[in-house]
């Protein structure tokens, strides 16, 4: 079966760095996505990893280790507007390429 | 503006009502999806349409009935719902089913009373 785990909640300080971890178990891994979702809004695409390593995009970076079934999203120079839910999702080729989502990590950025 | 528009944004309906949720995408995509998002639970995939043909139905109760008249429009028809169906219903689209990034609409908040 499929299982995706990420912390339910995290708190960090404005200007700091925070790392949100995601572990997964899936039979047909074919890519990992991170989405950001502000309360009452659409999930918006942040990053995509299919090969091992780090993908950097401005203040956000995402890392993948396929052998460990592990990814993290790194947010630097935190801003208050980064307070949101961060969703980890894995594409499973054995399920027609369906995205399997974790429950999301609610990040609160404090002044 | 994500390119995927959902209406209505909020809907309150009784258990005996019939209503519909509408989704329209302006991204030129050919696959569309309905997801259910309940509090503290992962996003649940309900239906997938690829080239206007339903390719997946994840054991969703028959009180939810999807319709995809063309590649830009997707509906979710609702009838005789239960209070536990109250949730955020998200529409999404992508270029190619099972490939590429999916893009979400802002969702329709449904409350069943």
Interface residues (C-beta under 8 A of the other chain):
Chain A: X4 X8 X33 X35 X40 X41 X42 X43 X44 X45 X48 X87 X89 X91 X93 X96 X97 X98 X99 X100 X101 X102 X103 X104
Chain B: X2 X4 X40 X41 X42 X43 X45 X48 X55 X56 X90 X97 X98 X99 X101 X102 X103 X104 X105 X106 X107
